Structure formats: structure tokens, C-alpha cells
Amino acid sequence: NKLYRRDWFVSCGFRYPTMLYEDVPVTMPVFERADSIDIFSETMYYWFIRDINGDKSITNNRTDIKNFSDRMVAIRSAVEVLKTNIRALQEYEYKVLHMDLAIYLRHFLNVDENYKNILSTEISWALNEFSPISLKSIPNRELKRLQCAARGDWEKLRTFYEEEELA
């Protein structure tokens, strides 16, 4: 994961916000400001992978609107920082389109109208804000899903999923 020299971190004024995904709004500016970054090839961090169906962790609760809203705050923050690094921005946009938004979108049948409206608004933002190169990099079926959600066309969206893909 990440380690920082505390004196440098504090002297730069970095602080973690109180939210889920709090590392993203801090990590991007830290990387931008750092004079050097060391990467270790050895395994130094192990993830505990849980059974998604039985997982009650906060970050795996995709139907919680706060979870999604906090993720979008983190994403918007990262996009803003990366605007000066086009290559990194495009890679990040691809990740957001292909992974981040997709993991929430597949739960659209299990959320209320308010959540769907926020989902639609945030996906519209991504489709309008992200580069054409990033949008072309994801499979057409995924792009169609995002476009349906952005329009709030939930019935049409369902046609772009196989039943086993939906949460």
C-alpha cells in the first residue's frame, strides 16, 4: 500500500477526509507533490478477500447511497488532480468506467429512485467529462450500459445484462 514520511506529509498540509475511499483524494496530490516514489517488488500487503454474498463490510455495500457518493467524491478529486497528466488521467478514466461505475451499476435493480437519480447524474458527468479516447477504450456493451443509466432508461439497461450479471 502506501507509506509516507510523517514530517513531510504534515508539512505539506495533507489530511485525510472523513469519508469512505479517503485515500484517493490524498494519494493523488501526494504523488504529484512527491520528489520521489519508491516501489517495492516484494509483497508487502495482503488483501483479505471475503465472500461477497456474505460480506457486510462498508466498502462492499454497493446499495448504500453514501458508499456511492463517497466513491464519486474520491473519483472527482482524482480526476481534478490528474488533469495535468493526460496519460495517467486516461488510465484512471478507463478504470472508473470499466470498474468503479460498473460495480455500482449492476445493483440498479436493488436501489431506490433517489439512488438511481444520483447514479444517472454521476454517470452522465463521467460520460461528458471523460476523454473520447477513454470512452472508446471500454467494450461497447459497457458503454451502452453507462449511456442507458445516464438517460435513466432502466428498462433498456436491463437488456444489456445477462441475469447472472445482476446483483
PyMOL commands that set and color helices and strands:
alter all, ss='L'
color gray80, all
select helices_A, chain A and resi 6-11+23-33+52-54+65-82+86-105+108-110+113-129+132-137+140-151+154-158+163-165
alter helices_A, ss='H'
color red, helices_A
deselect
rebuild
show_as cartoon
